[in-house]
Amino acid sequence: MPTTEFTIDGLKTDDDLRTVMNAIQDLPCITHSEVDMSTGVAWVEHTSMLSEGEIRGAVEEAGFTTR
């Protein structure tokens, strides 16, 4: 399964982390995800039916920037 890794800017509180995790988990085809709040690094394991752009888009729609 593909794993996508990227950095999320602007994570400051547990609520921010919860918002991001909910945005990722609401996507179809996610098998596992982790976000390190101290670094902003996200690891998302998903099926090939979901692209990195779709994952980043969900995080950005939740109000955060990715790089």
C-alpha positions as CSV (number, residue, x, y, z in Angstrom):
1,M,0.0,0.0,0.0
2,P,1.3,3.5,-0.8
3,T,2.3,5.7,2.1
4,T,2.2,9.5,1.7
5,E,4.4,11.7,3.9
6,F,4.1,15.4,4.1
7,T,4.4,18.3,6.6
8,I,1.4,20.2,7.9
9,D,2.0,23.8,9.0
10,G,0.1,25.5,11.8
11,L,-0.6,22.7,14.2
12,K,-0.6,24.3,17.6
13,T,-3.2,22.6,19.8
14,D,-4.8,19.3,20.4
15,D,-7.9,20.6,18.6
16,D,-5.8,21.4,15.5
17,L,-4.5,17.8,15.6
18,R,-8.0,16.4,16.0
19,T,-9.3,18.5,13.1
20,V,-6.5,17.3,10.8
21,M,-6.9,13.7,11.9
22,N,-10.7,13.9,11.3
23,A,-10.1,15.4,7.8
24,I,-7.8,12.5,6.9
25,Q,-9.9,9.8,8.4
26,D,-13.0,11.0,6.6
27,L,-11.3,10.2,3.3
28,P,-12.1,6.8,1.7
29,C,-9.3,4.2,1.4
30,I,-7.2,5.3,4.4
31,T,-5.8,2.3,6.2
32,H,-3.6,4.1,8.8
33,S,-2.5,7.6,9.6
34,E,-0.3,9.3,12.1
35,V,0.6,13.0,12.6
36,D,3.4,14.2,14.8
37,M,2.2,17.4,16.3
38,S,5.7,18.6,17.3
39,T,7.1,18.4,13.8
40,G,3.9,18.5,11.8
41,V,4.9,15.4,9.8
42,A,2.0,13.3,8.6
43,W,2.2,9.7,7.4
44,V,-0.8,8.3,5.7
45,E,-1.2,4.8,4.4
46,H,-3.8,4.4,1.8
47,T,-4.9,2.4,-1.2
48,S,-3.9,3.4,-4.7
49,M,-7.4,4.7,-5.3
50,L,-6.5,7.8,-3.3
51,S,-3.9,10.3,-4.4
52,E,-1.5,12.5,-2.4
53,G,-3.2,15.5,-3.8
54,E,-6.6,14.4,-2.4
55,I,-5.1,13.8,1.0
56,R,-3.4,17.2,1.0
57,G,-6.6,18.8,-0.3
58,A,-8.6,17.5,2.7
59,V,-6.0,18.9,5.1
60,E,-6.0,22.2,3.3
61,E,-9.8,22.4,3.3
62,A,-9.6,21.9,7.1
63,G,-7.6,25.1,7.3
64,F,-4.0,24.1,7.3
65,T,-1.2,24.4,4.7
66,T,0.9,21.5,3.6
67,R,4.4,21.2,2.1
